[in-house]
């Protein structure tokens, strides 16, 4: 689907039906949500909605999309050359994929109030450098079996499965990084959504300068839109046939389980139904798409409750988290 068609659909999603969601949004935040919708649709997502309840926690994401196949199969290569330039057309997966986009128009909306992160970021940078050093120098020597056979003709281009490393210094660094991440984002939706793999790709779409690349939570990608574009209105840029965003940090791929993909699709469908038939939807006595009663109010993006501590309530009995 081209950007112009995506713009038409995104515009219809930009205004919450009947004031859905009680939080008053800024023009910039609404513009980011409209841009997120157009981006998702241009990727090839066949179902897109705003304010979608997460499958296992009582909060919502700004935008979510579901694609029947990997979106590279249906996206316009010219429109997304700057976004997926590193991807090869031949390696596209053909299973359904889900993507979540969180929109951040201000730093206060991104970081928890009063959290001092400079020291934590410096320590995380040091640990990431040590992690990269171990992966390049120690693991190939002590654990050569972790090299993916046939991944590259030349050794320097080979890929490795570092997740199976049992090297003590490496496990120690990973543990320290996890503690840093917990202190920075442990009580936010960023950490929880990534930890529970609620979607295949997780993106933060922010006004330029709001989120620094080194602040992006583990498991998320970062895309930016110019504040000037947001002030003028995203519709103007979309009408010109362009997506006014750039990817700063690519989002890693998560292997989200099929039952979570199905739940995201279900929640998208429910939110779209609320928009098209608000009176009918209101007859459900305020029951949220995740099964909880929220009465139309949106939970704060940085305060999460109700997440199970040790098991996934949506997981079938023959699945593990």
GIMO-V448734 format. One record per helix or strand of 3 or more residues. SS is the DSSP state (~ for helix, > for strand). FROM is the first residue (numbers start at 0). LEN is the number of residues. If there is no record, write none. Layout:
BEGIN
((SS & FROM & LEN) (SS & FROM & LEN))
END
This chain:
BEGIN
((~ & 2 & 12) (~ & 16 & 3) (~ & 26 & 17) (> & 46 & 7) (> & 59 & 8) (~ & 70 & 3) (~ & 88 & 3) (> & 96 & 8) (~ & 106 & 4) (~ & 117 & 25) (~ & 143 & 3) (~ & 154 & 3) (~ & 161 & 3) (~ & 167 & 18) (~ & 188 & 7) (> & 200 & 7) (~ & 212 & 3) (> & 220 & 5) (~ & 226 & 6) (~ & 233 & 6) (> & 245 & 4) (~ & 257 & 19) (~ & 277 & 7))
END
